[in-house]
Amino acid sequence: MPNHVYIATSLDNYIADRAGSLQWLFDTPNPAGSDYGYAEFMAGIDAVVMGSGTYEFVLGFEAWPYEKPCYVVSSCHRSAPAKVTGEVHFLSGPPAEVVAAAHARGHRSLYIDGGKLITSLLRADLIDELTLSRVPVLLGGGSPLFGELDSMLKFEHLGTEVFGALIKSRYRRLR
């Protein structure tokens, strides 16, 4: 039952700038109009599990971007606005319980999104694969990709693709 991370980061490992913005990501040149393999990644995913900060950010989009069932890990959200289409569940609790709740509904391959949530699942050793896309920008501060971990976690490199300015690498957890 794999749990996947698919996320972009600056060269200095930030996923959002000091203002919480991702505009630096959207400003990255993409002359080919590539989705950087995102559609292929999503085709192998059963559900999305996101933290409350990511949920709040995504609510700012013009339209809800997910067709897959979504689980929002939050102690304060309990219902979704009308613009959120599809299946959305709100969960709280330790990482293992959150993942178990998604699995109990038959969702085996999970896309984990949100810096704090990713770190909490890493601490619980519940991340199986990382897909990290490096964008050639130094933000100098902001929201870090990973927070502190209790111990070292080893991964093996599965491959790297270059999409113009963006470099995407995949890693699998070694246990």
Secondary structure as UniProt FT lines:
FT   STRAND          3..10
FT   TURN            11..12
FT   STRAND          14..16
FT   TURN            18..19
FT   HELIX           23..26
FT   TURN            31..32
FT   TURN            36..37
FT   HELIX           38..43
FT   STRAND          47..51
FT   HELIX           52..59
FT   STRAND          70..73
FT   TURN            82..83
FT   STRAND          88..91
FT   HELIX           95..104
FT   TURN            105..106
FT   STRAND          110..113
FT   HELIX           115..123
FT   TURN            124..125
FT   STRAND          129..135
FT   STRAND          143..144
FT   STRAND          155..163
FT   TURN            164..165
FT   STRAND          166..173
//
